[in-house]
Amino acid sequence: MMSIPCSVYIVTLNCGAWLEDTLNSVADFAEVIILDSGSTDHTYEIAQSFPNTRISHQDWLGYAAQKSLALAQCQNDWVLNLDGDEVLSDELKQEIAKTIQANQIDALIIPINDVFLGVPNSKHTKKHAKVRFFRKNKGQYDLENKVHENVIVDGQSIRAEGDIYHYGESSIFVKVEKNNQYSNLKAAEKFQKGKKPSLLKLTLVMPVTFLKSYFIRRSCLNGWRGFVNSMINSFYAFLKEAKLFEQHLQAKKTKRDDA
């Protein structure tokens, strides 16, 4: 079987629990570039067992900068980004191969199917989607984004039918811990961009986000897991706004202390 003429790039840190499944799903791609930021588990051993995979170390630079550096190492005209806890579906793999062969568009916006507590979303739940597959010379990262980094494509993008399965939210503890870290980064990013905190938003963001997640995005179809997931999502939105207030409070205190 011919390999798919596409480079896959992945940034990792202790992704050993999922990495073998991730790399198996792209074993027939031309190359896989892994940029690791200091794993102490068996990430290196797993990566080195795949002949199409090359792993190297880079101290953590932030999500967008780290992925941008991994992207620069890719040798093929087409590239695919995965995280170390994500698996490519067979449907999406076929779609990618056909897109390369047709050579008509520049990117695929790919639905991310979050496998929360070991169970994928209902097929009727509205999934988040991101550009993950694109022509290398048409895409770049916005380096100001500290988290939830996105690829900016200069060209035509269409939504893919197939999914990327995201396995990282394996427990409530892990999801809450990630959201605590991400909300720190998002609040710092907003503060640096000069965003002002809003008492109205602080009050309303949690119930509004819950309604959006549970009903509009149809997490209600995922049973009790969907309710828990929507509650955690709404608290994450609340934390981002609360921590923006905290950033401004700390800045005022620093200004007083320096005066």
NORQUIHU-V906023 format. One record per residue. N is the residue number from 1. SS is DSSP state (H for helix, E for strand, L for the rest). PSI is psi in degrees with one decimal (* if undefined). D_CENTER is the distance of its C-alpha to the mean C-alpha in Angstrom with 2 decimals. Layout:
n ss psi d_center
N SS PSI D_CENTER
N SS PSI D_CENTER
//
This chain:
n ss psi d_center
1 L 132.4 30.17
2 L 145.4 28.88
3 L 153.7 25.47
4 E 123.6 22.92
5 E 71.4 23.18
6 E 139.7 19.53
7 E 135.0 17.70
8 E 132.7 14.49
9 E 138.7 12.70
10 E 135.1 10.71
11 E 137.2 10.51
12 E 154.2 11.90
13 L 106.3 13.75
14 L 55.8 15.83
15 L 17.6 13.91
16 H -31.3 17.38
17 H -28.4 17.28
18 H -15.4 14.96
19 H -36.0 15.18
20 H -43.6 18.40
21 H -39.9 17.13
22 H -50.7 14.16
23 H -32.5 16.81
24 H -35.6 19.38
25 L -15.6 17.35
26 L 25.9 17.46
27 L -23.3 20.87
28 L 18.0 22.59
29 E 154.5 20.48
30 E -42.2 22.47
31 E 153.4 20.48
32 E 123.3 17.45
33 E 121.0 16.71
34 E 127.0 15.27
35 E 109.3 15.17
36 E 143.6 15.72
37 L 25.8 16.29
38 L 39.9 19.02
39 L 141.0 18.58
40 L 3.7 21.72
41 L -151.6 21.21
42 L 28.4 21.90
43 H -45.9 18.78
44 H -44.4 21.26
45 H -41.6 23.76
46 H -49.1 21.40
47 H -41.9 20.07
48 H -11.6 23.71
49 L -4.8 24.89
50 L 119.9 23.20
51 L -23.7 25.43
52 L 6.9 22.89
53 E 136.7 20.57
54 E 125.9 21.04
55 E 139.4 19.61
56 E 167.3 20.41
57 E 141.5 19.95
58 L 121.9 18.70
59 L 146.2 18.92
60 L 127.4 15.79
61 L -4.3 15.69
62 L 155.2 12.64
63 H -54.3 9.03
64 H -44.2 10.31
65 H -39.6 13.60
66 H -45.1 12.59
67 H -34.7 10.60
68 H -39.2 13.55
69 H -40.4 15.97
70 H -41.3 14.63
71 H -39.9 14.78
72 H -23.2 18.33
73 L -11.1 19.44
74 L 137.8 18.88
75 L -17.0 22.32
76 L 160.5 21.85
77 L -31.1 21.93
78 E 142.3 18.99
79 E 151.3 15.56
80 E 129.7 12.56
81 E 128.4 9.19
82 L 155.4 7.99
83 L 164.5 6.72
84 L 0.4 10.03
85 L 26.2 9.83
86 E 149.5 9.24
87 E 133.3 12.41
88 E 130.8 13.58
89 L 153.1 16.19
90 H -37.4 19.67
91 H -43.7 19.86
92 H -37.4 16.91
93 H -44.1 18.39
94 H -38.5 21.69
95 H -41.6 20.28
96 H -45.9 18.80
97 H -41.7 22.21
98 H -37.0 24.10
99 H -42.1 22.17
100 H -43.6 23.01
101 H -42.9 26.56
102 H -36.6 27.07
103 L 42.6 25.80
104 L -29.8 25.92
105 L 177.7 22.53
106 L -14.9 19.96
107 E 156.0 16.52
108 E 130.9 15.00
109 E 114.3 12.71
110 E 128.0 11.22
111 E 136.5 11.11
112 E 116.5 8.60
113 E 101.2 11.24
114 E 116.9 10.57
115 L 90.8 13.43
116 E 124.7 14.65
117 L 37.2 17.66
118 L 1.2 17.97
119 E 128.7 18.42
120 L 165.2 16.36
121 L 153.0 16.58
122 L 146.9 19.88
123 L -14.9 20.09
124 L -4.8 21.26
125 L 138.8 18.32
126 L 117.1 16.50
127 L 151.7 12.86
128 E 148.4 10.09
129 E 143.9 9.72
130 E 154.5 8.22
131 E 117.7 10.19
132 E -18.0 9.23
133 E 127.7 12.96
134 E 165.7 15.53
135 E 131.0 18.71
136 H -39.1 18.22
137 H 1.3 20.91
138 H -4.9 19.50
139 E 146.9 16.00
140 E 161.9 15.06
141 E 145.8 12.67
142 L 104.5 13.90
143 L -7.7 14.63
144 L -17.8 15.58
145 L 118.3 12.12
146 L -23.3 11.75
147 L 162.7 8.38
148 L 47.0 5.85
149 L 148.4 7.06
150 L 150.5 8.34
151 E 129.3 10.83
152 E 120.9 14.32
153 E 129.3 16.50
154 L 80.8 20.24
155 L -164.8 21.41
156 L 127.7 21.24
157 E 141.9 18.13
158 E 157.8 18.56
159 E 134.2 16.60
160 E 156.8 16.39
161 E -39.9 18.22
162 E 161.0 16.49
163 E 158.1 13.30
164 E 128.6 10.54
165 E 125.4 11.20
166 E 115.1 8.84
167 L -0.4 11.50
168 L -23.4 10.32
169 L 64.3 11.91
170 L -15.1 15.24
171 L 161.8 17.32
172 H -40.0 17.86
173 H -48.3 18.39
174 H -44.1 15.00
175 H -44.4 13.22
176 H -40.8 15.74
177 H -43.9 15.52
178 H -44.5 11.78
179 H -32.9 12.61
180 H -42.8 15.63
181 H -46.6 13.95
182 H -37.6 11.37
183 H -32.3 14.43
184 H -48.9 16.41
185 H -42.4 14.21
186 H -39.0 14.05
187 H -41.4 17.80
188 H -40.8 18.62
189 H -46.0 16.91
190 H -43.0 18.89
191 H -44.6 21.99
192 H -28.7 21.88
193 L 2.5 21.69
194 L 17.8 24.77
195 L 136.1 23.50
196 L 139.8 26.17
197 L 151.8 25.65
198 L 125.3 27.17
199 H -37.0 29.17
200 H -45.9 28.98
201 H -41.5 25.18
202 H -38.7 25.19
203 H -39.3 27.60
204 H -19.9 26.04
205 H -34.2 22.25
206 H -53.1 22.10
207 H -37.4 24.37
208 H -43.7 23.02
209 H -38.1 19.35
210 H -47.2 20.76
211 H -40.2 22.82
212 H -46.5 20.05
213 H -46.8 17.76
214 H -40.2 20.77
215 H -52.4 22.95
216 H -42.7 21.44
217 L -1.2 18.19
218 L 36.0 20.57
219 H -17.5 19.10
220 H -20.8 22.85
221 H -4.0 23.07
222 H 18.7 21.23
223 H -148.8 24.24
224 H -30.4 24.20
225 H -37.5 20.60
226 H -37.3 19.66
227 H -47.5 21.87
228 H -45.3 20.43
229 H -43.6 16.80
230 H -37.2 18.01
231 H -43.0 20.00
232 H -41.2 17.20
233 H -41.2 15.05
234 H -34.7 18.27
235 H -33.8 18.99
236 H -44.7 15.65
237 H -39.9 16.74
238 H -44.6 20.15
239 H -40.7 19.10
240 H -41.7 17.51
241 H -41.0 20.88
242 H -40.5 23.01
243 H -23.2 21.56
244 H -41.3 22.23
245 H -43.8 25.83
246 H -41.3 25.83
247 H -45.5 24.81
248 H -38.0 27.73
249 H -45.0 30.05
250 H -37.6 29.42
251 H -41.0 29.97
252 H -40.7 33.26
253 H -43.6 34.35
254 H -40.6 33.74
255 H -41.6 35.71
256 H -42.6 38.57
257 H -33.4 38.69
258 H -17.8 38.91
259 L * 41.64
//
